Amino acid sequence: MGLAVFYSGYRAVTANMSVDYRKPIPLGQRVTIQAEMSGKTERRILARGEILLPDGSVAVSATGMYAEAKLFFDKIAGQLLEPKE
C-alpha cells in the first residue's frame, strides 16, 4: 500500500494500518498482491490492499492511513546522497 501511495506522487509515512488475515497462504503458491490509494483528506492519505490466492479468493485485506512527510523524505534522500568522509 505504501508503494501505491508513493506511485501516486506522495511522500508519506504510515500512521495506521489494519490487516485482516482471512485464509492461510500455502507456501510455494503464486499470489496476487494489489493495492491502491483510496482517498485523501486534508492531512491524510488512505490506501487499501489485498492478497489474492490463485483461485481469486482474498487471503489478506488491509487498509492504511498515511501522513504526508515530504520534508522527512527530502532530508533522508539528502543524507543518502551526501558523500561520506
Secondary structure as GFF3:
##gff-version 3
##sequence-region A 1 85
A	DSSP	alpha_helix	2	7	.	.	.	ID=ss1
A	DSSP	beta_strand	12	21	.	.	.	ID=ss2
A	DSSP	beta_strand	32	40	.	.	.	ID=ss3
A	DSSP	beta_strand	44	52	.	.	.	ID=ss4
A	DSSP	beta_strand	58	68	.	.	.	ID=ss5
A	DSSP	alpha_helix	70	81	.	.	.	ID=ss6
###
